[in-house]
Amino acid sequence: MRKPHDRSLLFKFRRQLGPDMTAVAPQALRRIGILDMASPDEDRLRLWNIFKRSLRELGHVEGEDIAFEFRWVEGRPEHAANAAASLVRANVHVMVTAGTPAAAAAIQATANIPIVMATGVGLGTQLTGSIHKAPNNVTGISDLPPGVSARRIHLLHEALGAARLAILADRINPSSPLAVRQTHEVAQSLDIQVRDYWLEGPNELSATLLAMKNDRIGGFVIAPGAMFFAIRRELALLARELRLASMSVRREYAEAGCLLAFGSPLRDNFRRAAIYVSRVLNGTKPVDLPVDEPTEFEFIVNMATAKAIGLSMPQSLLAEAEIIEK
């Protein structure tokens, strides 16, 4: 007995026929290169799944018209250049970066492949090291709009009162000087002093936070940086053990145990990055896509950490925060 025809397969075959009814090759997959300064942990993979799902909603399906090439730097900025170069050798059609050093490495690696920043801070001089505008092949979402650094140090100051404050910055990240400068500007307006603590890699974290403790620092702001995101659990645990109040830039830091977080939801960045990538794949030039900035922010307090470090949070501050207990 003959088996019935599989109509779905037959339809799929007919779609691949040209006008002369001869079979044509399926469209080649366009490769999207992902250069991420962080590690492929559960939180980060969830964000890239949001990116993939958003692309599907825009008509781009993995395995059908697109494919992904991932490069994870795992918090080691010195590896970003090689990772970017390997994506160029892979002939990706567009490169998506997460973290300012990743964007800087991508810019150095190619002037032709479109680059979309999912996260990153500052174009122009911040990434290119020159007074000229950013390269024409770069666009995306910038994470440090005016006022956000000021808000972080202001919230930390409100939580701690007269305590000595500091900012923890990644010396290798091109965005760090901007965040540090903005933090000092608002600290000066509040008539408080903020001390800088710079480190060049995860291996310096323990010694740096211990130096803060010895210098009688009460709390510190974590400058934006994918290296810090990659080590956020170790950072939060050590700060808690040393009874240092930490102000971070993302919800994920507070969920890892940092005291405070103020910033835009990362999931929004990855959704919007997918829109940019879709437009590039459909023929829009990056130079015609203005660099975007976040418009929504969230403020989170980890009350378990507040209790652990012996801090009584002002009720006025708690009234405007989302509270988590973990």
C-alpha positions in Angstrom: 0.0 0.0 0.0 1.4 3.4 -1.0 2.0 5.9 1.7 0.1 9.2 1.4 2.1 12.2 0.3 3.6 14.5 2.9 2.0 17.7 1.7 4.2 19.9 3.9 7.3 18.5 2.3 5.8 18.8 -1.1 4.9 22.5 -0.5 8.4 23.1 0.9 9.9 21.6 -2.3 7.7 23.7 -4.6 8.7 26.9 -2.8 12.3 26.2 -3.9 11.4 26.0 -7.6 12.1 28.9 -9.9 9.8 30.1 -12.7 11.1 27.3 -15.0 10.3 24.7 -12.3 13.9 23.7 -11.8 15.1 23.5 -8.2 17.2 26.4 -6.9 19.6 26.3 -3.9 18.2 27.6 -0.6 19.3 31.0 0.5 22.7 31.0 2.3 22.5 31.7 6.0 23.7 35.1 7.1 26.0 34.9 10.1 25.6 37.1 13.1 28.7 37.4 15.2 28.3 37.8 18.9 31.2 39.3 20.9 30.3 39.3 24.6 32.7 40.5 27.4 30.8 38.4 30.0 30.6 34.7 30.5 27.9 32.3 29.2 26.1 31.9 32.5 22.4 31.5 33.0 21.6 35.2 33.2 23.6 36.0 30.1 22.2 33.2 28.0 18.7 34.3 29.0 19.5 37.7 27.5 20.8 36.3 24.2 17.7 34.1 24.0 15.6 37.3 24.3 17.7 38.7 21.4 17.1 35.5 19.3 13.4 35.5 20.1 13.1 39.1 19.1 14.8 38.4 15.8 12.4 35.5 15.2 9.5 37.9 15.8 11.0 40.1 13.1 11.2 37.2 10.6 14.8 36.0 11.1 15.0 32.4 12.2 18.1 30.5 13.3 18.9 27.7 10.9 16.6 29.2 8.2 18.1 32.5 7.2 20.5 33.3 10.0 23.2 31.6 12.1 25.1 32.7 15.2 28.8 32.8 15.9 29.5 33.4 19.7 32.7 34.6 21.2 32.8 34.9 25.0 35.6 37.0 26.6 34.6 35.9 30.2 35.6 39.2 31.8 39.1 39.3 30.3 39.4 42.5 28.2 42.8 41.5 26.9 41.1 38.7 25.0 38.6 40.9 23.2 40.9 41.8 20.3 41.5 38.2 19.3 37.8 37.3 19.7 36.8 40.2 17.4 39.5 39.2 14.8 38.2 35.6 14.8 34.7 36.9 14.0 36.1 38.9 11.1 37.8 35.7 9.8 34.5 33.9 10.1 33.0 36.4 7.6 30.1 37.4 9.7 27.6 39.7 8.1 27.0 41.8 11.2 28.7 41.9 14.6 26.8 42.4 17.9 28.8 43.5 20.9 28.0 43.4 24.6 30.4 45.6 26.7 32.3 48.7 25.7 35.7 46.9 25.3 33.9 44.5 22.9 32.7 47.4 20.8 36.2 49.0 20.9 37.8 45.7 19.8 35.2 45.3 17.0 36.0 48.8 15.8 39.7 48.0 15.7 39.0 44.7 13.9 36.9 46.0 11.0 35.8 49.1 9.2 33.4 47.3 6.9 31.3 44.8 8.9 28.3 46.5 10.6 28.6 46.7 14.4 25.6 46.9 16.7 26.2 47.6 20.4 23.7 45.7 22.6 25.4 47.3 25.6 28.2 49.7 25.6 29.0 53.3 26.6 30.0 56.2 24.5 31.0 56.3 20.9 33.4 58.8 19.3 36.4 59.6 21.6 35.3 57.0 24.1 35.9 54.1 21.7 38.0 55.4 18.9 40.5 57.4 20.9 40.2 60.4 18.6 38.2 63.6 18.3 36.5 62.3 15.2 33.0 60.9 15.2 32.3 57.2 15.6 33.0 55.0 12.5 30.1 54.8 10.0 29.8 51.0 10.6 28.8 51.4 14.3 25.4 51.9 15.9 23.4 50.5 18.8 22.4 51.3 22.3 24.6 53.5 24.7 24.2 52.7 28.4 25.4 55.9 30.0 23.0 58.7 29.2 23.5 62.0 31.0 22.5 61.9 34.6 22.5 58.2 35.3 25.9 58.2 37.1 24.7 61.2 39.1 21.6 59.3 40.2 23.7 56.3 41.4 26.0 58.2 43.6 23.1 60.3 44.9 21.1 57.2 45.9 24.2 55.6 47.6 24.8 58.8 49.5 21.2 58.9 50.6 21.5 55.3 51.8 24.7 55.8 53.8 24.6 59.4 54.9 28.0 60.7 55.9 30.0 57.6 55.1 33.0 57.8 52.8 32.2 56.8 49.3 34.2 55.4 46.3 33.9 54.3 42.8 35.3 51.0 41.5 36.4 51.2 37.9 37.9 48.9 35.3 41.1 50.6 34.0 41.0 48.7 30.7 37.3 49.6 29.9 37.2 52.7 27.6 34.0 53.9 29.2 35.3 54.0 32.8 36.8 57.6 32.6 33.4 59.0 31.6 31.6 57.2 34.5 34.2 58.3 37.0 34.1 61.9 35.8 30.3 62.0 36.0 30.4 60.5 39.5 32.9 63.1 40.7 30.8 65.9 39.3 27.7 65.1 41.2 29.7 64.2 44.3 31.2 67.7 44.2 27.7 69.2 44.0 26.7 67.2 47.1 29.9 68.4 48.9 31.2 64.9 49.4 34.4 63.3 48.4 34.6 60.2 46.3 37.8 58.1 46.0 38.8 56.2 42.9 39.8 52.5 43.0 41.0 51.1 39.7 41.7 47.5 38.8 42.9 45.8 35.6 41.4 42.4 35.9 39.3 40.1 38.1 42.4 38.9 40.0 42.7 42.3 41.6 39.2 42.4 43.0 39.9 41.0 46.4 42.9 43.3 47.1 41.0 46.3 45.8 38.0 45.8 48.1 40.2 45.1 51.0 42.0 48.4 50.4 38.6 50.1 50.5 37.9 48.5 53.8 41.3 49.5 55.2 40.6 53.1 54.0 37.3 53.1 55.9 35.2 53.4 52.8 31.5 52.9 53.6 30.2 52.2 50.1 31.1 52.3 46.5 29.6 52.6 43.0 30.5 50.0 40.5 31.3 51.6 37.1 29.6 50.1 34.1 31.6 47.2 32.7 31.0 43.7 31.4 34.0 42.5 33.4 32.2 43.4 36.6 29.1 41.7 35.3 31.1 38.5 34.7 32.3 38.5 38.3 29.2 40.0 40.0 28.7 37.1 42.3 32.2 37.2 43.7 32.0 41.0 43.9 28.8 40.9 45.8 29.9 38.2 48.2 33.2 39.9 49.0 31.5 43.3 49.5 29.0 41.7 51.9 31.7 39.9 53.8 33.6 43.2 54.2 30.4 45.1 55.1 30.8 47.5 52.2 27.6 48.9 50.6 27.7 48.5 46.8 25.7 50.4 44.2 25.6 48.6 40.9 24.3 49.3 37.4 22.0 46.3 36.7 19.3 44.3 38.4 21.4 41.1 38.0 24.0 42.6 40.4 21.4 43.1 43.1 20.1 39.6 42.5 23.7 38.4 43.0 23.9 40.1 46.4 24.9 43.7 45.8 23.1 46.2 48.0 21.7 48.5 45.4 21.2 48.6 41.6 20.1 51.5 39.4 20.0 51.2 35.6 18.0 50.3 32.6 16.8 46.7 32.2 19.2 44.7 30.2 16.4 42.8 28.5 15.3 46.0 26.8 18.8 46.5 25.3 18.8 43.0 23.8 15.3 43.5 22.3 16.3 46.8 20.8 19.6 45.4 19.5 17.6 42.8 17.6 15.6 45.5 15.9 18.9 47.2 14.8 20.3 43.9 13.5 17.1 43.2 11.6 17.3 46.6 9.9 20.9 46.1 9.0 20.2 42.6 7.5 17.4 44.3 5.5 19.8 46.7 4.0 19.9 49.8 6.3 23.4 51.2 6.8 24.5 51.6 10.5 25.3 55.3 9.8 21.6 55.8 9.1 20.6 54.3 12.5 21.2 56.8 15.3 22.7 55.5 18.5 19.9 55.1 21.0 19.8 55.6 24.8 17.7 53.9 27.5 14.6 55.7 28.6 13.4 53.4 31.4 15.3 52.7 34.6 14.7 50.5 37.7 16.0 51.0 41.3 16.4 47.8 43.4 17.4 47.3 47.0 18.6 43.9 48.3 17.3 43.9 51.9 19.1 40.6 52.8 22.4 42.4 52.0 21.3 45.5 54.0 20.7 43.3 57.0 24.0 41.4 56.5 26.1 44.5 56.5 24.1 46.1 59.4 22.5 48.9 57.4 19.2 50.4 58.2 17.8 51.7 54.9 15.9 55.1 55.0 12.2 54.6 54.5 12.1 57.4 51.9 14.5 55.4 49.8 12.7 52.1 50.2 9.5 53.8 49.1 10.8 54.4 45.6 12.6 51.0 45.2 11.8 47.5 44.3 12.7 45.2 47.2 14.3 41.8 46.9 15.3 39.4 49.6 18.0 36.9 48.6 
